[in-house]
């Protein structure tokens, strides 16, 4: 019987167990915590889940964004590599490709398997975007679809 009361309405049980604070004050405090606590914790859990889902993924930088370690650029903008995400720290990803290793904001990469779609949308939004044509051509080349790569480069 007690377990049913706890499951159906835990608040009165908790407030009765803390009589020093008073029933109404304790009830309000617990209600506030039950509302506020998830709002404080949830964004951190979502960010951790989002960044950890990058680990092991093949990615390319958006428009050849520079890869850095601290303030030092280890891969200048414009070079094309397919990177593998090794670690995530907040919104930053440690990416590795051959001898190149460095950090990049997660917002500046796109998964390799989604890169064609990403640059196709960029081209649809602005057909004169030569950078998007170039990047999509490099991805087609990496996928060994040379006819499509040549078409994009032209």
C-alpha positions, -999 to +999 in steps of 0.1 A: +000+000+000+028+024+009+047+017-023+015+025-043+012+059-025+049+066-032+045+058-069+013+076-074+021+107-054+056+108-040+054+144-028+033+140+004+055+111+015+087+132+011+072+163+027+061+143+057+096+129+062+110+164+064+088+181+089+115+206+100+110+226+067+072+226+068+049+208+044+041+236+020+076+250+018+091+216+012+064+207-014+071+239-034+109+234-032+106+198-044+082+208-072+107+235-083+136+211-083+116+185-103+110+212-129+143+230-129+168+201-124+160+184-158+164+218-176+198+222-161+210+187-168+194+179-201+214+203-224+247+187-211+234+152-217+223+161-252+256+178-260+275+148-246+254+124-267+257+146-298+295+149-296+301+113-286+281+101-316+308+117-338+336+093-325+347+069-352+329+088-379+345+097-412+341+135-418+352+163-441+356+199-432+330+224-445+347+245-472+382+233-461+380+248-426+414+249-409+424+222-384+442+235-353+460+225-321+455+254-298+461+285-319+485+267-342+470+258-376+481+222-385+461+220-417+454+251-436+421+260-452+417+246-487+433+212-482+410+182-486+412+152-463+387+127-451+392+126-413+383+102-386+370+116-354+391+103-325+377+123-295+351+149-286+355+176-260+324+197-257+316+211-292+352+204-305+363+172-323+398+158-325+402+146-361+429+125-377+439+118-413+473+103-421+498+126-404+474+154-398+458+157-364+440+186-347+408+201-333+378+215-351+344+228-340+317+201-347+297+228-366+325+230-392+324+193-402+299+171-421+299+133-421+315+120-452+284+099-461+263+131-459+287+155-476+274+151-512+239+161-499+253+190-479+271+205-509+242+198-532+220+218-510+246+246-509+247+246-547+209+247-550+209+277-526+236+295-545+246+280-579+275+305-582+291+291-551+324+278-566+336+265-533+306+242-530+312+229-565+349+223-557+342+205-524+316+183-540+339+175-568+366+165-543+342+142-525+331+126-558+368+121-565+373+105-531+344+082-539+361+074-572+332+087-592+354+106-616+328+116-642+308+134-616+339+149-601+350+163-635+315+176-641+316+195-608+351+208-614+340+221-649 
